[in-house]
Amino acid sequence: MQRFFLVILFAFLFLHSLSLFAAPKRIVCLAPSVTEIVYALGAGNEVVGVSNFSDYPPQAHAKTKVGPFTAPDLEIIISLKPDLVIGLKDANPAWIFKRLKSFHIPCVVLKNGGINSIWENILVVGEALGKAPQATELVARLKRQLNQLKNQARKFSKVKVFFQLSLRPLFTCGQGSYLNELIELAGGINIASDISIPYPALSLEKVVAEAPQVIILCLMQEDVKQALKFWQRFPEIPAVKQHHIYAVNPDIFARPSPRIIRALEILIDLLHLDTSRQER
């Protein structure tokens, strides 16, 4: 009889452990980059809620919106009855995770840093979703693609770059940001690479003095025209004089997601546009 009860107890504990580690079926993503990672790992059908600007892939549009990533709506999130909420450090407020945990809702908070943090985040999400093999395969493929593009960019001469993230103040990317690493990989010299802040604000005097050869506008569409008009006041800047001011889609560049490869492709083309034309 005792042996019988031990067998029953073992079976109960085994099944209970399986339920604890079962892949989540109701996922809420609190940042657009998180949404992109989850979909890239093939778990889009399990997503029940996303942050307001999660618009890629297109299927994410149909998901319930839980507010902007800077101010998620706790009531909406709870109403979705998630078994996993995934957020992004320094993008989502820390209080949201404390409150969710108080309701016994599991949370995963991803890193927000350089390119290596993107690989780490994919692996962490893969583990949480029960898709570790897919995550490992995805990271390996992305690294191969990145290395191919890096080698492609090496044949071009280096160019000085100002990467503009806002109209006023002139926010840009510095050390510790994946955008700074992207510029370097693309064969650029970031004029803010000596600043030990991931996203510092530069003075206009600094930008003019550094004389960038290319200016990249990573701005909302309505701000691009204003920026183009603004820079025309400084024809002494090589990028202005040579008409090397380019607008890029912030949805591709401002999200630390698998689309970083597409961002690098675009950046290489823009930084070396003249050289590429000459070669063709």
N, C-alpha and C positions, 0 to 999 in steps of 0.2 A: 504493500500500500504506500509506504514511504517513497519507494522508487517511482511509483506512478505519479505522485504529487510533484516529485522533482522533475520528472519529464514534462508535466504540464507547466510547471513554473518556468522551465527553460524555454519551452515553446512560446509562452507569453512574453518573456523578456526578449526573445529573438524577434518576434513580430513587432513588439513595441519599439525596439531599436531600429527596425526598418522604417517605421513611421516617422521616427525622429529624423532620419536621414533621407527621407523621400524627397524627390525633386519638387520644388515649389510649384504650385498650380495657379497662384494668384499673385502676380508680381506688380509692384508699383515702382516706377523709375522717376527719380526726382531731378534729373538733369538730362538735357538732350543727348549728351555724349553717352550717358548710361543707357538710354533707350537704344542708341545705335549699337552699342556693344551687345546688349541682350538679343537684339534682332540678328546681329551678325553670327551669334552662336546658335541660331535656330530656335529661340524660345519666344518668338513674337506672339504666338497663340496664347501663351500663359500671361501675357501682360494685360492688366486690367486698368491701369492708370499711368499717365505720364505727365510731365511738367508741360506748361502751356506752349512752349515753343519747340516741343519735340515733333518735328515734321519730317524726319527721315528715319527709315524708309517711309514711303507714302502711306503704308498701312497704319502707321502710328497716328495719323490724323483721326482715325475712327475711335481711338481710345479715350476714355474719360480723362478730362484735364483736371489736375489737382492743384492748380495755381502756378505762379512763376517759381523758378528754382530758388529765388532769393526769399520767397515767402510762401511756402507750401501751406495748403489748407488742411489742417489736422482732421477736421470733421469729415471732409470728403475722403481723405485717405482711409480713415477708420471705417467709413461706410462701405468701402470696397472690400472689406474683410481680407486684406492681403495676408499671405503667409510668408512674404518677404518684401522688404522695402530696401531699395538700393539707392544710395545718394553719393554725393561728391564733397569731399572735405574742402572747406573754405568757399564753396559755392553755395551749398545749403547751410542754413543756420544750425548751429550745434543743438539748440533747444529741441528741434523737431525729433531728433533721434532719441533724446532723453524721454520725451513724452511718449513716443511710440513704444519704447522699451517698457515704460510703466504700464502699458496696455498689453504687454507680453507679445508684441509684434517683432519678429526677428528683423534686424537691420544689418546691412553691410555698407560701410562707408569707404569709398575708394579714395586713393591718393590723388593729389592734384599737383603735378610737378613736371618733370622733364619727360622725354620720350620713353625712357625705361619704365616710368610709372604707368604708361599706357599699356605696355606689355604685361606688367604686374597686375593691373586692373582686369585685363581680359582673363588672365589665369584665375584670379580670385573669383570673378563672376562665374567662370566656367565651373569651378569647384562648388560654388553655392547652388548652381543650377543642375548639378549632376551631369555636367557636360565637360568634364576635365579633358578628355581626349580631343574633343573638337576645339577647345581653347588652345591647347598645346599646338595643334595643327595650324590654327589660324595665326598664332604668334609667329610660328616658324615661317609661314608663307609671307607675312607682312615684313619680317626681318629680311628675307631674301629679296623682296621687291625694293625695300629701302636701300639695301646695299647695292643693288643694280643701278638705282637712280643716283646714288652717291658717286659711284664710279663714272657714271655718265657725266656728272657735273664737274668732275675733276679736269676734264679736257678744256674747260673754259677759264678765262682769266677772272680773278676775284673782282667783285664790284661792291662799293659801299652802299648800304641800304638803310633807309629810314622806314620802319614799319609802323604806320599810324593806326591807332586803335580808337581814337576819339578826336572830336574837333577841338574842344577846349575843356580841360587842359590837353596838351599833346601827349596822351598816354601812349606808351610803346611797350616793347618786350625787352627784358634784360636777362641777366644770369638766372638760371633756375627755371626758366620757362621753356616749354617745348618749342615755342615759336622761334626763340633765339637759336635753338639747335637746328631747326628746319632751315633757317637762313644760312647757317654755316654749311649744312649738308648740301644746300643748293648752290654753293659757290659764292655766297655773299659774305660781306663783312658788316655786321650789325653795328651801327654807330652808338648803340646803347649797351654793347656787350661788356663794357667795363663797369657797369652799374650792378651792384649786388642785390638788386631788388627785381623780382620776376616781372613786375609790370609797373615801371616807374613813369613819372611825368617829366618830360623834357621842356626846357625853356626854348623859346623860338631862337634865341641867340645861339644855343647849343646846336640846334639843327642846321642853322645857316653856316656856322663855323665849321661843322663837320663835312659840309659840302657833299651830301649823298649823291650818288650817280643814278640811283633809282629810289622812288618813293612808292611804297605799297599802301594803298588805302583799304584798310579792313574795316569798313564802316557800313552803316545802314544806307540803303539806296538814297534816301532823302538827304543824307549828309554828304554824299559824294560830290554833288554839284557845288556845294558850298566850299568843300575842301579844294576842289580844282580851281575855283575862283580865287581862293585865299592864296594858294601857292604861286599864282601868276604875278603876285606882287613882289616876288623874289627871283627875278630872272638870273641873278648871279649864282643860284644853286644849279649845279650841273644837271640834275634830274629835271628841273624846270626848263632850262635852256634847251636840252635835247629831247624834250617831250617824253620823258621816261617816268611818267606818273601813271600808275595802273590801279584800278579798283578790282578787288577780289571779293568773292562771296564769303561773308563772315561765318555763315553756317558751316562751311567746309573748313575754314582756318581756325575758328575760335572754339572748336570742340575737340577735346583730346580723345579721339575715337579711331576706329580702323580707317576712316577716311583721311587720316594723316598722309597716306600714300598719295592720294589724289592731290592733296595740298602741296606736297613736295613736287609732284609733276608740274603743276601750274607754276610754282615758284621758279623752278629751273627754267621753264620757257620764258617767263617774264624777265628774269634777271639777265638772260643771255640772248634776248630777242635779236639784237643786231648781229651778233656773232653767228647765230643760227641761220639768219637770212643770207649772210655772206657765204656760209658753207654750202647752202642750197644753190 
